[in-house]
Amino acid sequence: MQVSDSSSRILAGLLEARTGQQLTMNRRWRIETALASLLRERGIATLDELITILVMGKEPGLSNQVVEALLNNETYFFRDRTPFDLLSRAALPKLMQRRQSSKRLRIWSAGCSTGQEVYSLAMLFADEPLKWQGWTIDILGTDVSGKAIAAADRCIAQYPKTYDCYFARAAIHVELEQYGTALPFIERAAELRPESGSARHLLGFALESLGREEDARMHYRAALKLGFHGAAQRLKRLEDPGSGLLPPTRSAAPPPG
């Protein structure tokens, strides 16, 4: 499926008009991939045919679906770590000084997709409860994607008793090298979904980082049996030091309490 220059310009213009996002020339390769499933669902043969339908206004709701499909909803916890480090080390200390009288901060995360970056902001404050005691912190997340907002709403409604929530919290603490804190969350995730090789692998990684190598081996083997082949190198390095492709993990402090 080829995208003509005129079609790509029209679609890029539609996206910018509706959302403000610009689809530059070097990113227009995304159009084919992003719209492929929509074309199949609608039985539309080509992008030029899609453009014709849009221009003629035959299906008013179709333009909304096109925009939704073209949006980049990529997000994850502490995405692009450098801005978060700058925020916590430079921006927040300055704001704290300036707002001492009101003890209130309002933060707006625009284009937050399903909300992982919003929760990452909240965790910056949650990690220092005494420092921010007595403060009112308002964090607003917004996005133009209806699908992303609906997904965030579902997560909030289900929180905190689902596998995904426990796994996400564990993954965040592992990313921050807080392996002891991560351990109970990933153990609960593995209990809720015993068929998850990803959970077993993350559990093995947390245990290995805490120096519990025998327990880590057991969970890496379980992850392999469940089809998570990424555990093979971890297991190989533990059983035959120096043979694995991954570097040794950094030593970590023992779990709290």
N, C-alpha and C positions, 0 to 999 in steps of 0.2 A: 504494500500500500504506500504509494508515493504522496508526498505533500507538496502541492504546487506553491509557488511564492505568494500568489494572491490568496490562497486558502490560509496559509500560515499567518499572513498579515491580518486577515479578518479575524481569525481566532485569537491572535495576540491582542488585537484591539478590543475584542469582546471581553477578554480576561482583565485587561487594564481598566476598561470602563466600569466593570462591575466590582472589581476588588482593589484596584490600584497596583496590582502586581504586574511587573513587566516581564514578558517572555522574550528575552533578547535573542538575537540571531543564533548565538552559539548554544542556546538552550532549546531551540525549536525542534530538535530531534525528539524531545519528549512527547510531542503532539501525537505521533503515531501510536506509541505505547500507551499513553494515557487514555486515548479515545477508542482503542481497539475493542474493549469489552462492551462499551456503550454502542458501538456500531453493530456488533454481533447481536446484542439484545434487541435493538431496534430494526434489525434486518436492513441496514443501510450499507450499500456495497462499497462506497468510496467516500473520502473526505469531501470531495467536490460536491457529491450528492448531499452530504450533510450541510455544507455551506448553502446550497440552494434552498433547502428546507428552512434554514435559519433566516436567510434573507427574505424569503417570501412570507415568513411569519405563520406558516401552516400549523406549527406545534409550539405554542408559547412556552410550555414547560420545558421544552428541549434545551433551550439556551441555558437554563439553570443547571440542567444535568451536565451540559458541556463544561460550564465554568467549574462545577464541583469536581469533575474528572480531571481538569487541568491544574487544580490547586496542588501545591506541594505540601502534603501534610506530614512530612518527616519530622519526628520529634522523639526525644528520649531524655532520660534524667541526666542533668548536668551536661547537656549538649554544648559543645564548644566550651571546654572547661575554662579557658583563659578569661572570657568575660565574667564568669562567676567568681574567679579569683580576684579580678580587678574590683568587682562590686564589693566583695567581703573585706578586702584589704585596704581599698582606697575610698570608694564612694560611700559605703555605709558608715565608716568612722566619721567622715566629714558631715554627713547628714545627721548623725547622732549628736554632734556638737551643735549644729545649727538648730535642731528641734528639741533641745533640752527643756525648753519652757513648756511646750505642748505635749512632748513625748508621744508624737503620732507621726506615722509614715504612711503614705499611700503610694503603692507601686502598681503600674499598669503594664501587663505583659500582652502586647498586641500580637495577633497572629500566633496564638499559643497552641493551636491544633487541639489535641486531646488533653492537654494540661500538664504534661510531664515537667515542662520548664517552670510552670507556676508552682508545682509542688517542690521543685528543686529550690526555688526562692524561699519557700516556707521553711525548708529544712535548714537553710543558712541561719535563720533566726532560732529554730528549734534546737540547734546544736549549741547555742549559747543562752540558755534560759535565764541565768542570773544577770547577764549583761543587759538583756532586754526586758527584765522584770518591770512591770508598771507601764510599759509602752503599749500603744494600740497600733497594730500593724495591719493595714488593709491591703490585700493583694487581689487585683482584678485581672482575670484572664478573658480575652475575647478572641473570636475567630470568625471569619466570614463563611467557613464551611459548616453547613448544617449537619453533615455526617460526623464531623469531628466533635461538635458540641453534643450531639446525641450520644456518642460513645463515652464522652466525659460524664454525662448525666447518668448513664448506666453504671459506670464504675463507682460514682458517688453513692448511688442507690444500693449497690451490692457491698460496698466497703464496710468492714474490713475482713469479711469472713470467706473470701474466695482465694483460690490458688493464685490467681494473677496478682492480687494485692500483696499476699505474703511473699511471692517470688520477687515482685518489684521492690519491695522494701529491703529484702535481702540483697538484691543486686545493687541497690544504691549504697548500702553499707559496705559491700565488697569493693565497689568503685572507690569509696573513701578509705579503704584499707581498715575498716572497723570490723574485723572478722568475728570477734567475739560477740558483738552486737548483732551481726548478721545471722549467726548460727541458729537461734530459736525460730527466726522467721523462715529460713530455708528448710529447717526440719519440719515445720508445720506444713509448708508447701509440699514437701515430699510425702507427707502423710495424706494430704488431701488428694494428691494425684500420684499414686505409687507407680503408674506406668510412664511417668515423665523422666526421660533420660537427662533432660536439661537440669532438672532439679537435683538429681543424683550427682551430676557432674559439678554443679555449683556447690553442693554440700561437700563433695570431696575436696574441692579447691579451698573452701573455707577451713576445713579440718587440716589440710596440708599446711596452710599458712599459719595455723596455730601450733604446728609441730606434732600433730596427731597423725603420723604418717600411716600407721596400720589401719586406722579407721578410714583414712582417705583412700587407701588402696581398695578397701571393700566397696566403697561407693563408686569409685571409678570403674571397677569391674561390673557393678550393677548397671552403671550408665551405658557401658559397652553392650551388655546383654539387651538393653532396652533400645539399642540402635543409635546411641549418641557416640559416633565414631571419634569425635574430638577428644574424648577421654583417653584414647590410646596413647598419645604422646605423653600425657601427664603420668599415666601408669608406667609407661616404659622408662621414663626418667627416674621414677621412684624405685623401680625394681632393678634398673641398671644405670646408676648415676653417670651422667655425661653422655648418654646415648640419645637422649631426647632432643628435639629441635628447640624446645622452649628453654629460656634462661631460668635459673633457680629463682624461686620467689623470695621476696624480701622478708626478713624476719618480722614478726608482728608481736605486739604486746599481748599478754594473756587476756582472756575475756574478763570483763569487769565483774567484781563481786564474787 
